[in-house]
Amino acid sequence: MIIDRIAFRNLLDEGERIVYVAHVHPFIIYPVLFRVLLFSLLIPAIGYFVFPPLWGIWLGWAALGAVVFVYRLFEWYMGAWIITDCAVIHQEWNSPFGAPSCALATSA
């Protein structure tokens, strides 16, 4: 997939190609994403309809919730096992500034 090649290109050696990328099953992340959407987007939307003069608070709350949603989505997507033609790489994503990985080289 094109997104996999872009997202994990810094983990590959020259001439190495991605065969498969294994993520945690989406059913594991759905409850987390649902909770974030509920508390960060639905509650501000209801709050806006109940108290429209406080629109700045609701907008800020929703914007922060959108950032948390994207962060959780990236955390799920970037934490993966990357199977290449030369190695198996375990990539963890703790934050945009730290993504430890370890590789297990294979030989044919």
N, C-alpha and C positions, 0 to 999 in steps of 0.2 A: 504494500500500500504506500502511496506517496507520502502520507502524513508520517508513517513509521520511518521512512527513509530520511525525512527532514528532522524529525524529533530525536532520532537516535544516531545521527550521522557522526557525532563527535565520539561515540564509543567504538566505532569501527576502525580497523586498521586499513591501510591502503590495499585495494583489491578485494576486500572482504564484502560479502553481500548478505543481506538479511533474508533468511529463509522463512522464519515465522516469529511473530511476537505474541507472547502469551500474557494476558492481563488477568487480574482477579475477575471473577465472574461479575457481570453487572448487577445481579441480584444482591450482592454484598454491598454495593455502593448506593443502591436505590434508597434504602431507608435514610442514609445520611443526607443525600441530595433532597429527598422529600422534606426532611426536617428543616434544612436550610431554606428551601423555598417557602415552607409554611411560615416560619418565624421571621424571615427577612423580606418576603414580598407580599404575602397574603395579609399579614397583620398590618403593615403600613398602608396597604390599599384600603382595608376596612377602616383604619384610623383616619385616612384622608376623607372618606365619605362621612364619618361621624364628626370629625373636627377639621373641616377644611381650612380654617385660618392657620393651622399649624403645618401647612404644606411643606415648609422647609425641613422640619423635623422628619416628616414621613419620607421626603425625597432623600435626605441624608441616610436614613435607616435603610431604605431600599437600595441605594447605591452601595452602601457597605455590605448589604446582603448579597448583591450581585457579585461583588469582589470575592466574598467568601465562597459563593457557589462556584465561580471559575477556579478558585484555588483548590477546592475539593475535587473538582473534575480533573484538573491537572495532576493532583496528587494520585488519583486513581490511574490515569492514563500513563503517566511517566513511571510509575512503579510497575515494572514488567520484567519478564524473562525474554531476552532477545536471543533467538537461535540463529546463528549464522552458519556459513559453510565451513568455518574454521574454529568456532568457539560457541560456548553458551555463556551469556552475560546476564548477570542479575543486577538490575538497575533499581535503586530506591530513590524516591524523590521526597526529601524532607522539606525543602524550601527552594525558592528560585536560586539561592546562593550556595546550596549544598546538595549534591546528588551523588552519594557514594555508589560505586559499582564494583563488582568483582567478576572476573572472567575465568572460565574453566576451558582451557584450550583442548581441542580434540585433534586427533590425527587419524588419517585413514590408512 
